[in-house]
């Protein structure tokens, strides 16, 4: 009797385990369906709302560059009036994106900056160079748009002509120019979306701007050749007599002479 009772109890526990597994299986299916409809309810609610998509950058109330904080690490620029050519930025950059070169002018004896290039194609925007600059000459701007067809176009050349090295002590340098103004002057107009600091530059790829008009000695603008030609009335040209075909023309006296005469 004891053994029979034990066997019946074992069989009952096995049947209960099967029922529990089936119940758990269908419970998992129910939870999956519930969570699916929960996600769909959040997504489908946007069918009845106004779209929040903003056409960047032409339909924005305020340019993105002006909404970013001052600590944003965008494209680099350098104020050469504050630069001492110490080359700390070049030594600090781990990938060699900054190149600085200074030479002594043989005529004046003044040390001048002859090269200050930043390769934005290499730059990883770590901010180490701007932190190493003790004179506040090198800093990141809030500009971030830069597209070029060639990697060489991403190299920013800040020195157009030799610039004397700044000799002021830290804290005594001239006031720094507005952030982004230097970059807007030296950058290629076709670089990026031509919306530096939220404005379009004249003479860019997208906005070539009006062509400069030539002025006469009296100071009055001279019309272009095409405009002047369009303004002049068309004069009728005298009709020339029709020319006979080459095969129907009579030979000239020179052509009729025999060879060797």
RODO-2510 file (C-alpha; in nm, 4 decimals, decimal comma):
residues 261
     n   res          X          Y          Z
     1     x     0,0000     0,0000     0,0000
     2     x     0,2788     0,2377     0,0723
     3     x     0,4440     0,1837    -0,2620
     4     x     0,1198     0,2362    -0,4528
     5     x     0,0573     0,5649    -0,2767
     6     x     0,4034     0,6819    -0,3591
     7     x     0,3629     0,6013    -0,7267
     8     x     0,0343     0,7852    -0,7456
     9     x     0,1903     1,0946    -0,5844
    10     x     0,4772     1,0965    -0,8319
    11     x     0,2446     1,0780    -1,1267
    12     x     0,0386     1,3657    -0,9952
    13     x     0,3414     1,5943    -0,9591
    14     x     0,4489     1,5193    -1,3176
    15     x     0,1052     1,6080    -1,4503
    16     x     0,1046     1,9296    -1,2497
    17     x     0,4475     2,0244    -1,3886
    18     x     0,3245     1,9829    -1,7449
    19     x     0,0215     2,1966    -1,6771
    20     x     0,2431     2,4650    -1,5190
    21     x     0,4735     2,4721    -1,8224
    22     x     0,1808     2,5079    -2,0622
    23     x     0,0314     2,7853    -1,8512
    24     x     0,3633     2,9691    -1,8428
    25     x     0,3986     2,9317    -2,2195
    26     x     0,0594     3,0907    -2,2906
    27     x     0,1231     3,3563    -2,0262
    28     x     0,4421     3,4546    -2,2124
    29     x     0,2438     3,4805    -2,5363
    30     x    -0,0102     3,7021    -2,3606
    31     x     0,2632     3,9294    -2,2254
    32     x     0,4186     3,9556    -2,5727
    33     x     0,0863     4,0568    -2,7250
    34     x     0,0213     4,3093    -2,4478
    35     x     0,3637     4,4737    -2,4789
    36     x     0,3318     4,4830    -2,8599
    37     x     0,0037     4,6705    -2,8391
    38     x     0,1523     4,8960    -2,5726
    39     x     0,4308     4,9980    -2,8119
    40     x     0,1906     5,0372    -3,1000
    41     x    -0,0308     5,2619    -2,8919
    42     x     0,2610     5,5010    -2,8337
    43     x     0,3579     5,4974    -3,2019
    44     x     0,0040     5,5251    -3,3394
    45     x    -0,0672     5,8273    -3,1193
    46     x     0,1614     6,0318    -3,3494
    47     x    -0,0812     5,9782    -3,6376
    48     x    -0,3064     6,2354    -3,4735
    49     x    -0,0367     6,4926    -3,3862
    50     x     0,1290     6,7635    -3,5891
    51     x     0,4718     6,6654    -3,7253
    52     x     0,7714     6,8027    -3,5386
    53     x     1,0229     6,7523    -3,8197
    54     x     1,2269     7,0675    -3,8866
    55     x     1,3803     7,1284    -4,2286
    56     x     1,7421     7,1938    -4,1392
    57     x     1,8869     7,4497    -4,1821
    58     x     1,6744     7,6776    -4,4009
    59     x     1,3473     7,6658    -4,2036
    60     x     1,4784     7,7191    -3,8529
    61     x     1,3909     8,0244    -3,6488
    62     x     1,7445     8,0432    -3,5118
    63     x     2,0631     7,8889    -3,6531
    64     x     2,1897     7,5846    -3,4678
    65     x     2,5336     7,7429    -3,4304
    66     x     2,3841     8,0186    -3,2136
    67     x     2,1989     7,7698    -2,9937
    68     x     2,5077     7,5696    -2,8987
    69     x     2,6951     7,6507    -2,5748
    70     x     3,0312     7,8258    -2,5736
    71     x     3,2032     7,5076    -2,4629
    72     x     3,0938     7,3220    -2,7763
    73     x     3,3917     7,1721    -2,9577
    74     x     3,3377     7,2584    -3,3221
    75     x     3,5841     7,3578    -3,5943
    76     x     3,9014     7,5170    -3,4604
    77     x     4,0188     7,8711    -3,5257
    78     x     4,3189     8,0727    -3,4068
    79     x     4,3559     8,4441    -3,3333
    80     x     4,7073     8,5204    -3,4569
    81     x     4,7144     8,8529    -3,2707
    82     x     4,7307     8,6546    -2,9460
    83     x     4,9516     8,3685    -3,0685
    84     x     5,3118     8,3529    -2,9413
    85     x     5,4106     8,0582    -3,1646
    86     x     5,5016     7,8509    -2,8595
    87     x     5,3774     7,5415    -3,0487
    88     x     5,2239     7,3895    -2,7352
    89     x     4,9131     7,3091    -2,9366
    90     x     5,1242     7,1259    -3,1941
    91     x     5,3054     6,9259    -2,9248
    92     x     4,9820     6,8439    -2,7408
    93     x     4,7882     6,7221    -3,0442
    94     x     4,8183     6,3416    -3,0419
    95     x     4,7572     6,3035    -3,4159
    96     x     4,9514     6,6005    -3,5568
    97     x     4,6525     6,7983    -3,6840
    98     x     4,8105     7,1357    -3,5896
    99     x     5,1217     7,2639    -3,7653
   100     x     5,2910     7,5858    -3,6470
   101     x     5,6062     7,7427    -3,7879
   102     x     5,7772     8,0709    -3,6959
   103     x     6,0844     8,2294    -3,8532
   104     x     6,2905     8,5397    -3,7930
   105     x     6,2603     8,8070    -4,0579
   106     x     6,6091     8,8790    -4,1901
   107     x     6,5245     9,2411    -4,2782
   108     x     6,3345     9,3541    -3,9694
   109     x     6,4733     9,1048    -3,7181
   110     x     6,1209     9,0319    -3,5918
   111     x     6,0057     8,6768    -3,5306
   112     x     5,7025     8,6043    -3,7473
   113     x     5,4486     8,3274    -3,7818
   114     x     5,4746     8,1967    -4,1359
   115     x     5,2522     7,8907    -4,1003
   116     x     4,9559     7,7922    -3,8883
   117     x     4,7600     7,5071    -4,0449
   118     x     4,4898     7,2913    -3,8889
   119     x     4,3852     6,9730    -4,0641
   120     x     4,0190     6,9306    -3,9705
   121     x     4,0158     6,5994    -4,1554
   122     x     4,2472     6,4602    -3,8855
   123     x     4,1052     6,6508    -3,5896
   124     x     3,9105     6,4377    -3,3411
   125     x     3,7750     6,7418    -3,1510
   126     x     3,9295     6,6347    -2,8215
   127     x     4,0010     6,9929    -2,7122
   128     x     4,3542     6,9188    -2,5875
   129     x     4,5117     7,1881    -2,8062
   130     x     4,2744     7,4627    -2,6916
   131     x     4,3292     7,3669    -2,3271
   132     x     4,7080     7,3760    -2,3707
   133     x     4,7013     7,7282    -2,5210
   134     x     4,7860     7,9645    -2,2341
   135     x     4,7039     8,2769    -2,4320
   136     x     4,3521     8,1915    -2,5495
   137     x     4,4531     8,2128    -2,9133
   138     x     4,3286     7,8698    -3,0186
   139     x     3,9713     7,7680    -2,9462
   140     x     3,6843     7,5651    -3,0808
   141     x     3,3950     7,7416    -3,2503
   142     x     3,0308     7,6380    -3,2647
   143     x     3,0585     7,5713    -3,6385
   144     x     3,0481     7,2056    -3,7312
   145     x     2,9563     7,1881    -4,1011
   146     x     3,2443     7,1142    -4,3320
   147     x     3,2311     6,9232    -4,6586
   148     x     3,4986     6,9129    -4,9259
   149     x     3,5542     6,7036    -5,2363
   150     x     3,9194     6,6482    -5,1448
   151     x     4,0854     6,5905    -4,8048
   152     x     4,3249     6,8743    -4,8847
   153     x     4,0318     7,1151    -4,8718
   154     x     3,9840     7,0369    -4,5032
   155     x     4,3209     7,1911    -4,4159
   156     x     4,2632     7,5431    -4,2833
   157     x     4,5462     7,7889    -4,3586
   158     x     4,5244     8,0757    -4,1107
   159     x     4,8412     8,2558    -4,2251
   160     x     4,8015     8,4444    -4,5508
   161     x     5,1093     8,6576    -4,4926
   162     x     5,3705     8,6507    -4,2125
   163     x     5,2335     8,7800    -3,8821
   164     x     5,4550     8,9128    -3,6008
   165     x     5,4611     8,6923    -3,2922
   166     x     5,2612     8,8314    -3,0000
   167     x     5,4800     8,9358    -2,7073
   168     x     5,2136     9,0150    -2,4487
   169     x     5,2104     8,8220    -2,1234
   170     x     4,9184     8,5955    -2,0281
   171     x     4,6224     8,8107    -1,9366
   172     x     4,7576     9,1156    -2,1230
   173     x     4,6743     9,0127    -2,4779
   174     x     4,4399     9,2184    -2,6952
   175     x     4,0720     9,1242    -2,6706
   176     x     3,9845     8,8169    -2,8670
   177     x     3,7788     8,8573    -3,1795
   178     x     3,4213     8,7202    -3,1788
   179     x     3,4128     8,3436    -3,1920
   180     x     3,3704     8,2211    -3,5500
   181     x     3,4535     8,5518    -3,7207
   182     x     3,8100     8,4458    -3,8068
   183     x     3,6915     8,1154    -3,9454
   184     x     3,4372     8,2881    -4,1684
   185     x     3,7160     8,4957    -4,3251
   186     x     3,9711     8,2263    -4,4032
   187     x     3,7436     7,9354    -4,4845
   188     x     3,6659     7,8350    -4,8409
   189     x     3,3196     7,9730    -4,9322
   190     x     3,2268     7,6301    -5,0709
   191     x     3,3291     7,4656    -4,7411
   192     x     3,0211     7,3066    -4,5856
   193     x     2,6731     7,4524    -4,6178
   194     x     2,7942     7,8166    -4,6375
   195     x     2,5947     7,9064    -4,3264
   196     x     2,8801     8,0167    -4,1059
   197     x     2,7466     8,1859    -3,7937
   198     x     2,3944     8,1697    -3,9348
   199     x     2,4531     8,3851    -4,2412
   200     x     2,5283     8,3296    -4,6072
   201     x     2,8515     8,4603    -4,7519
   202     x     2,8561     8,6495    -5,0792
   203     x     3,0296     8,4711    -5,3615
   204     x     2,9557     8,1227    -5,2365
   205     x     2,8704     7,8184    -5,4442
   206     x     2,5009     7,8433    -5,3650
   207     x     2,4768     8,2227    -5,3621
   208     x     2,7191     8,3708    -5,6164
   209     x     2,5837     8,7212    -5,5530
   210     x     2,5574     9,0070    -5,8008
   211     x     2,8528     9,0540    -6,0295
   212     x     3,0414     9,3804    -5,9716
   213     x     2,9483     9,6456    -6,2279
   214     x     3,2175     9,8402    -6,4057
   215     x     3,1988    10,2176    -6,3734
   216     x     3,2877    10,4821    -6,6266
   217     x     3,5025    10,7877    -6,5615
   218     x     3,1909    10,9799    -6,4563
   219     x     3,1075    10,7154    -6,1990
   220     x     2,8040    10,5760    -6,3797
   221     x     2,7712    10,1979    -6,4081
   222     x     2,8487    10,0612    -6,7485
   223     x     2,6042     9,8125    -6,8944
   224     x     2,7288     9,4697    -6,9737
   225     x     2,7842     9,3815    -7,3355
   226     x     2,4904     9,1462    -7,3457
   227     x     2,2555     9,4072    -7,1937
   228     x     2,3769     9,6779    -7,4291
   229     x     2,3375     9,4485    -7,7254
   230     x     1,9851     9,3598    -7,6177
   231     x     1,8943     9,7266    -7,5775
   232     x     2,0144     9,8300    -7,9257
   233     x     1,7639     9,7898    -8,2102
   234     x     1,8447     9,5239    -8,4631
   235     x     1,9490     9,6851    -8,7886
   236     x     1,8667     9,5028    -9,1131
   237     x     2,1769     9,3821    -9,2916
   238     x     2,2026     9,4364    -9,6696
   239     x     2,1410     9,1186    -9,8575
   240     x     2,4449     8,9899   -10,0458
   241     x     2,3997     8,8459   -10,3965
   242     x     2,3669     8,4720   -10,4003
   243     x     2,6842     8,2844   -10,4755
   244     x     2,6776     8,0268   -10,7490
   245     x     2,7717     7,6715   -10,6590
   246     x     3,1342     7,5787   -10,7066
   247     x     3,0607     7,3330   -10,9853
   248     x     2,8605     7,5926   -11,1858
   249     x     3,1138     7,8750   -11,1634
   250     x     3,3125     7,9636   -11,4732
   251     x     3,6883     7,9219   -11,4334
   252     x     3,8858     8,2434   -11,3968
   253     x     4,1511     8,3504   -11,6429
   254     x     4,4225     8,2504   -11,3978
   255     x     4,2718     7,9058   -11,3572
   256     x     4,2468     7,8575   -11,7363
   257     x     4,6178     7,9110   -11,7973
   258     x     4,8062     7,5935   -11,8757
   259     x     5,0729     7,4839   -11,6354
   260     x     5,4285     7,5931   -11,7199
   261     x     5,3249     7,9095   -11,9111
***
